[in-house]
């Protein structure tokens, strides 16, 4: 077999010289620069670099960009992600596309990936004559090498040929042209085949290079897309605030469809707190009709969710609507630390193993173990919520045996600050830091705390969280290499992608339309009238007319003596005088709590009020009244309950535990032995907010209706509302405002 000499300027480390016969480049380093020559069929010009352990080490020094380290390592060229090309079938290693497996990978010239040339840039693409990896064909004004006609079949004698099986030695081809390691993607048959011409080199060198190219050709990308804490935001419109929303599953569907088209090896997951959260989903979940279609499940089908995890808010409405949603789902729901699910009629699994183009992906789901402290036993009969860390320790080794990639999706946040490692005091409900310390987890996807945490490493584990309300989609591209019969993760890249500029998916919008039309009809119904403006939301620094309306509705529905309630509306929203629709109840109370009446002593009532104001860390009056009050950023506004039916004052200058002053009921001081009936919401009655006494107090009665409906009934009964504060409580110092380091998470 004829040996082609290697000019000095094309030896390893010398960069690329002029194209040698139009099709050949310097090969990998061998003694005396002899042995292997790497060439391509006439699909492209020379790559302009050298073959090292994993592909193109560097472009020639005369021009062209230097490749990032990740691309140099995997030999893919700049932007050479072959999984983003249409699948054509690659007989070399069973991968979807041959581009990017030349000595420089598929090169991206002017933003387009050209297949088949294995690193050759395109001569007419802007961005330099060399594309991404080397000369992109003949110089301007010069014809390229002549093209031979092809029979359309793979030739036996190595002068071109399409994709074919591996033949270890040229002698098995009847004297043909070397080792074929797969097919190109040329537009006519007989082009784009890589050849290794042995010349006079020993066969063992040929075999070594074949192994090198085979290992290099095995780099793959698995794309993981993730949402969490969607809270029923299906459409890009806020029905309560009557304005466009920043996110929705309709926009997520558009983004996911585009990214999935770029890489068929895509897994789409959801981290829970998905079914509940908007007036639209409330109308569905509050209706226990057996065959009522759940629009959130329909939206998840349109997106193509592969698996979802149960969040704590999935249990807000009890098991009847949850069973219905799970029954309608064509994807699995996961919660490995949930006990009693089968007996309760919930089809919930521990893990699922998905397959994407030969890759096996194990997904383990974990729900939040603190659900019993937020939901009444009536909402979770027969269910137990176990230790998620113990479940992960049990399942991760099993998953590693069954899959190439192990993903844990956990409805939890981080109990430590990611940057400093400082504890946040939330270990009961947040355990992601401890999960990330467990060996064997490639990717940990979190939620619950509504934080925007772009993909990053925490120790050896990649972690992420996509905020809330379908405003962001976490994208993680895991780079894998083939090891034996499987794959292993070698690197990652990722980001949290906003969906605000995405067009809503038309089919998803159509699927949700029946529920949206039902909500529009409800919100067009007049239930009362406001005689004065009513401001809803914000942190109360004085008695508040909107919160007093909640107190009045609770007392009216329960018959209790006293009422405890917290501001829940979020950002301020003003309702003008005029007709009132169910928008107002949903603005005042976005959560589906019911009511419980408990009996408390005078001493217990004082303890409850002291706990309510413990989140205030102090007051600054150095500039004189009015002063500035400070709140602990870890304590959200919904933890600050106020009391109606008794009078009291709060002195923030006093130490915690001694701030409640002048507590009086019916005009007389409250004594420790006094007894009161107090109405609280179901969240407090289950232990939410860690209030003392409320979860263990004697239960007098339960009002088994949802608070938005209780408020609507109260407004109907009153007819006309004249918003005003009763003035039953106040701070002892006037405040100009409230300062807080950062907003606290929402459970």
PyMOL commands that set and color helices and strands:
alter all, ss='L'
color gray80, all
select helices_A, chain A and resi 8-10+31-33+69-74+82-84+170-173+203-216+249-262+279-285+295-303+312-315+319-328+369-373+377-379+388-402+432-436+506-523+545-558+583-588+602-612+637-639+682-686+688-690+707-718
alter helices_A, ss='H'
color red, helices_A
select strands_A, chain A and resi 24-25+37-39+51-52+55-56+107-108+113-114+179-180+195-197+220-227+237-238+243-244+266-270+307-309+332-334+338-339+348-349+351-356+359-366+384-385+405-410+443-446+452-458+461-466+472-483+486-498+526-530+534-536+562-566+573-575+578-581+595-601+616-620+627-631+641-644+647-650+660-665+668-669+675-681+698-703+720-721+729-731+735-740
alter strands_A, ss='S'
color yellow, strands_A
deselect
rebuild
show_as cartoon
